[in-house]
Amino acid sequence: QSALTQPASVSGSPGQSITISCTGTSSDVGGWNHVSWYQQRPGEAPKLMIYEVSDRPSGVSSRFSGSTSGNTASLTISGLQAEDEADYYCSSYSSATTLVFGGGTKLTVL
Amino acid sequence: QITLKESGPTLVRPTQTLTLTCSFSGFSLNSRGVGVGWIRQPPVKALEWLGTIYWDDDKRYSPSLKNRLTITKDTSKNQVVLIMTNMDPVDTATYYCAHRVGLAVFDHWGQGILVSVSS
């Protein structure tokens, strides 16, 4: 069982916005501003999309944004596009275990 | 340009020891703040952090696997080595190495290597 809880799947139509949640504890998500989000397409390595809760690496579309509230982090993708279909993983620094990942969320673009 | 690539056996027998090498370029593991992590992903399952080695030779391991893991670095060769003992079929996974930046952020990943554990 993964330490951070994500929904198994989310879906949306092109142009819509979707949000993926990532729930942890005060030892990780709720206690540190060190949440990251990764996109993984089939057969590929994960790609960093968001770090330190809401920062975007160079080259990542501004349609991707991150936030936290309490022990839950969220990834929002606006203006959904077919190319966004992928698995998304959150991760967080943890004072208990150093680093933890979420169980992953499969995003389907309808 | 940062690149990383994993190498090693793709098939190991149960109880054997797995040794994987991460060869990297575009950064130095002598630079303050830099680290290289190992992450694995069983087929059709989630990512699992295994451990990270830092520029100052500090190492952190997943508590659930720390008794089986050793991570070392050779800065002269730009390589990091992962050793995992007592392999079991449940350890079948794609193993990734990644460049660590910040407290818990991996911004560049290797392509991964699929390791199967079977007799």
Interface residues (C-beta under 8 A of the other chain):
Chain A: S2 W32 H34 S36 Y38 A45 P46 K47 L48 Y51 E52 P57 Y89 S91 S92 Y93 A96 T97 T98 L99 V100 F101 G102 G103 G104
Chain B: G37 I39 A46 L47 E48 W49 T52 R60 S62 P63 Y96 G102 L103 A104 V105 F106 D107 W109 G110 Q111 G112
